[in-house]
Amino acid sequence: MIKSDRKTLRIGDCVWVNSPGRPSEFDHGEVYEIWEDDERGTSFSFYSDINGGLSISVIDNIMDKVTPRMETKLLKVRKEIAEVLKNK
């Protein structure tokens, strides 16, 4: 468990992350690994549900508030994945 000024992060937590430069500008996923670094703060890797693959971010990019647009995007992606798996 890692504690920041405002946040607590554990492996297995699902988080929303601000991801500027990515296609959707935000991301969602389960924390896979955590690293402490004095210069940049705490970093973590997570499996991205929205953009796909393994992503890395810093704890300061974790978003506190989720918008309806974000929830809709996550539901859409999960539905697309279920459809692909159903057709296998």
N, C-alpha and C positions, 0 to 999 in steps of 0.2 A: 504494500500500500504506500502510495506517495501522496503527500499533502503539499499543496501550494498555498499561496495566500488565501485564495478563495475556493480552491477545488481539491477534492480527494480523488485519486485515480488508482484503480486496481486492475490487474490482468483479468480479462473477461467482461469488464464494463462495456456497455454500448454507449457510444458518444456521438454527438453531432459536432462536426469540425468545420471551421471557416477555412476554405481552400481556394484562395484567389489564384486565378490562372487555370483552374480546372474547368471542364465544360459546364458544370452546374454551380460553381462558386461555393459549394458546400458539400460535405460528405458525411456519411454515417457508417459506423462499423464497430466491431468488437475489438477491444484492446488486446494485442497479442504479446507485446514486450514493452518494457519501460526502461529508460536510461536517465540517469541523473548527470547533468553537465553544468558546472558552475557558470560558464560563459553564456550559454544560450538558454539556460533553464532546463526543465525536465522535458525530454523528448519521449515519444512513444510511437510504436507501429500498430497499425490496425488493418483488419481486412475490410476493404471498402465495399459496402453494399451498393452504392450508387454508381461510382466510377469504375469499379472493378479492380481487383488486385490488392496487393499489399501497399499501404501508404504510410508515410512518416510525417509527423507533425510535432509541434511543441504544445505543452499543456495550456499555454495562454491562448491558443486558437480554439479551444473547446468552447462551444456556444452554449449559453445558458437558456436562451429562449428559442423555441422551435416555431416556425411560421406554418400556416396551413399549406402553403406552397411546398415546403420541405416535406411535410407528412405525405402529401399527395404524390410527390416524386418517389419517395421510398415505397409507397404502396404500388405504384406503377411498375417500378423495377422488380419488386417481389412477384408481381403478377406475371411479368414477362419471363422471369426465371422459371416460375412454376409451369408456364406454357411450354417452354423449351424442354423441360424435364419430362413433361407429360408426353411429348411427341417422340421421345427417344425409344 
